[in-house]
């Protein structure tokens, strides 16, 4: 299949495939039942990129089944995101003329860094740096309004609008509201760090629970 695909691409520069969303939904929307994307990681001359607005913010929320062409093993989300696959932010793709150009450049840069590491004998595995929750929360408070919306509500809103457009329900506002409530977990926000007063209150509550538990145990 991959060879046939590559031969067709080289001749016509385009190839049409229809994904089976019914099968994906029937399997619980797991990535392994989603859109198959084979990547030849040993091919340093080809930049594989899968653009999709259904790619989530972690491995459990992606509709793309990305695998190594040679081994057939899944490629981890952390190793694939912004290198082999890109989560398309629909509103930005509409408003920014060079949106896809920038995303391609980001993928090429990350892939080039990986190739350089491989050729220099370093480990090929590249993980995104972890950021402490408090830093993430503070960063979320300081970003511009359009970026804040794109990270918080717009990913779910646009998916809901797509569903409304496809289904054309009699009560679109009610269906849209229910969609937002059911799928709000698509966006994972950093937890707000506790202020000192809240930490003290939580500690006091835990202490009271322990005392109540000990008292109940003594009565028995």
N, C-alpha and C positions, 0 to 999 in steps of 0.2 A: 504493500500500500504506500509506504513512504517513498520507495523508488519511483512508482508511478506518479505520485504527487510531484516529486522534484522534477521529473522529466516534463510533465505538463507545464509546470511553472516556468521552466527554462524556455519553453517554446512560446507560450502565450502570456506569461506574466500574471495570470489570474487563474483562480480555481474556486469553484463554488461547492460548498458542503452544507447540508442542513442538519442541525443538531436535533437530537430526539429528546426534547424537554419532558415529554410524558414519561419516558423511561427514567430520566434523572429524578423526577418528582416521586415516581413510584418506589425508587430506591432510597428515599429519605433525603434527597438532595446532597448526597455525599460526593466529594470530588471525583472518586474513582468511577462514578457512573456518569460523569459529565462529559464535556467536550475534550476529546483526546487530542493532545498536542505532543508530538514526538520531537525531541531535541537531540541532535548529534553533538554532544559536548566535545567530541574530538575534532570537530570541524572548526578550525580557527578562522576560516575565511568567510563564514556565513553567520549573520546575526539573526537568530531566531527570536521573534517577538510576537506575542499573542495579546492583542488589545481587546478588552472586554469590560463592560460596565457592571457585570455580575460578579467580578472577582471581589471577594471580601477582604477584611483586614487581618485575617488569619487563615490557617490551613483548613479549618472546618467550615469556612464560609465561601468557598470558591467553587465555581461551576466548571473549572478547567482541570482536567486530568493530565498533568504535565509529567512526561516520563522520559527517561534516558533511552534513546533509540537502540543502543547496543545491548544494554542489560535488561531493559523493560521495567526497571525499578523506578518508582516515583521520585521526582526531584523535589526536595523540600521547599516549602513555601518561602522560607527565608532566603534560600539560595536562588530562587527563581524570580521573586518579585523585583520589579524595576531592572531586570536584566533579560529574562525570557518572557515575562508577562507583565502587563501594565493594567492597573485598574483605572479605567477611563472615568473621569469626572465629567459627566455629560454637559453640565452648564459651562464649564471652562472650555470644553472642546468646541462649543458653539460660539463663545465670546472671544476666544483667543485664536487669532489666525495661525499662529505658529505653535499651537498646543502640541500637535503630534510630532512636529519637528523637534521640539524640546524633549519630549518623552523618548524619542528614538536616540537622541544624543546622550541622554542619561543612561539608557541601556547599553549603548556602545561604549561609554566610558567605564561602566562597571564591568562589562565583559572584558574590555582591554586590560583592566587592572587584574582581573582573574587570570587571564592568559599570561600576563607578565609574571605573576606569582608562580604559575605552573612551570613556565620555562626557566625560572630561576631556582626551581626545586623546592619552593615553599608549599605549604598545604593549600590545596585548591578550595577547601571549604571556606566560604566567606559568609559570616553571620553579621546581621545588622547590629550595631551597638545598642546595648540595653540602656534605657534612660529611667532614672528613678521617677516614681509616681509624682512626687512633689514637684519635680522639674517639669513634668508633662502638664500638670495642672496649672502651674504658673505660666507656662508657655501658651496654654490654651486661652488664658485670660488676657494675654497681651497681643495676640495676633489680630490682624485686620478683620473687619466684619465679614467680608466675602470669604476669607479663608476659614474663619470660625464656622460659618454656615456650611461650608463644603465639608468640614470634618465632623459636624454634629447632626444636622437634620437633612441636608440635601440628598445624601446617598439614599435614604429611605424614601424621601419625598418623590424623587425621580422614578424610583422603582414603582411606587404607588401610582403615579401618573401613567406610567406605561401600562399597568394592569387595568386602570380605568379605561384607557384608550382601546385596549384589546377587548375587554368585556362589554363596555358600553352599558353599565347597569342602569336600572330605573332610578335608583337613589344613589348617585355617585358620591355625594358628600358622606353619607353613612358608610358606604363601602370603603371609601378612602380613609375615613377615620379608623375603621376597624383594621385596615391594612397597616396603618401607622402603629397602632397598639400591638398588633401581632408581630411586627417585624422591627420594633425599636431596638431589639438586641443585635441587629445588623451593625450598629455603630457602637463600638466599645470606647467609652470615655474613661480617662484616668480618674481614680477616686480622689475626692477632695480630702486633703490631709486634715486631721483633727487639730483644732486649736487647743491650747493647754487646758482651758476650762472643760472642753468636751472629753479630753483624755482623763481628767480627774473624775468627771462624772461616770465615765465607763469603768474606771478602776473601782470607784465606790460601789457601783452596781454589781460588779463581779465579786467584790468582797462581801456584800450583803447576801448574794446568792450562795456563796461558800458557807457563810455562817448559818443560813437557813437550812442548808443541806446537812451540816454537822449537827444542828439541833434536832432535825428529823431523825437522823441516824441514832442519836442518843436516846430519843424517846422509844425507838424500837428495841 
